[in-house]
């Protein structure tokens, strides 16, 4: 979406949410099917199915998508969009921007080979390489807004309340 269109589209939405807080609530949903004969899960995306599997360093084939990579990809997507939106609001022209993320996982936790080693990312690093004439003060403000309004980044930093349920169906 073009920046001018983005600004024009977002303003009435913001006004609505200021007037009616309930209108701002959104429930996002995702669905997948764990395969019966392989260690994979087909995840429905807006563009088709993504086949997820185990990372090769944890015993996977390497032919399927790794969910850890997918998490970093979601972070990059959200951070890139948030940064561009913040730049539009702050009126900071950006010629180009590359967003990258990397994260460290100790697979001993994932594989259960060493007690006490946590499962999951130990550290995630997000980086922006931006071509712009903006001042350092503008860039600091841009980074602050990007950090504050990136849903995935904030979710990672402030773990939401979560639940998990296993339900037996059909016989």
Buried (B, 14 or more C-beta within 10 A) or exposed (E): EEBEEBBEEBEEEEEEEEEEEEEEEEEEEEEBEEEEEEEBBBBEEEEEEBBBBBBEEEEBEEEBBBBBEBBBBBBBBBBBBBBBBBBBBEEBEBEEBEBEBEBEBBBBBBBEEEEEBEEEBEEBEBEBEBEBEBEEEBBEBBBEBBBEBBBBBBEBEEEEEEEEEEEEEEE
